[in-house]
Amino acid sequence: MIAVKPVFVKKEWGSETWLFSPIKPYITELKSRKKKIVSVKKLPVLLKYIDAKNRNSVQVHPDDILAKKLYNDLNGKNEVWIILDSGSYGYIYLGFIKRYSHKKISEKLKNGKIKEILKKVYIKEGDVVYIPAGTIHCLMEGMKVIEVQQPSDRTFRFYDWDRVYKGRKRELHIDYALRAIKFNKTARVYGNIFKQFDFVFPDFKINISRIHNRIRIKIKKLVLILSMNKQLFNTYYENKTDISTRIKK
C-alpha cells in the first residue's frame, strides 16, 4: 500500500493543505510496502485544499512563457477551483470588468481602489471555476475549495487589503503582476459537479462521478473521493494503492 502524508501550511489568510505535489517545498512521497520511493515528478498536477478564513490577496499567476523567462520554470500556473463552500459573500473576484491600461490599473492600486475595476462573479457549492494564467483573481472570506493546478507555486500579488500580519504587510509584486496580466484568456465558471461529469481544460481533464453520498474526482492518475459535509478526503493512485488524508473543519 502506498500512503502520503499531506502537508498543512498556515497562511496569513487561513490555510492550505498540499494533498499531492511533484514540486518543492512539499514534494509528495509515495512509499510502497517495501519502502521503495515512487516518483511523483512525472505527474504534472498540484492538488491543494484551500481554507480561506479571510480573503486572499488580489493576485495573478504567470503563464508558461513568463515563468520560463523569469525563473526558468517548466511551466506557469493555470488552475481550477472546485468550490466546496461559497463563504460569507458568495462571490469571487475573477478578471477585470474590461480591458484597462497598465497605467489605469496602477492608479487604482495606488489609490486603494483596485476592486472598482475587478469583475465580481457569484459562485455556489460545487461550481468549477477555470482560472487561466494571467487572470487576476481573489477568494473571499469563508471559502473552501479544492485547487487543481499546473505544478507551480508562483504568485504575484497586486493588493493585500492593507493586511498586517505579524507586525508587517506582505510583499507585493506589482511590476511582475502587470507583466503577467493576459486579457485574451477566458476565465469562467465551467459548470457544477452536481450536474456535469467531464471538464476539459488545456492542462488536464477532470472527471466527476458520484458514489452514494460522495463525489469522485479523477485528475490524471489521481482519484479524489470527498464527502462535502464532513470534508473527508481520500485520494488514490491509479494503480489502486491508497493515499488517505482527513481534513478537520
Secondary structure, 3 states (H helix, E strand, C coil): CCECCCEEEEECCEEEEEEECCCCCCCCCEECCCCCEECCCCCCCEEEEEEECCCCCEEECCCHHHHHHHHCCCCCCCEEEEEEEECCCCEEEEEECCCCCHHHHHHHHHCCCHHHHEEEEECCCCEEEEECCCCCEECCCCEEEEEEECCCCCCEEEECCCCEECCEECCCCHHHHHHHCCCCCCCEEEEECCCCCEEECCCCEEEEEEECCEEEEEECCEEEEEECCCCEEEEEECCCCEEEEECCC
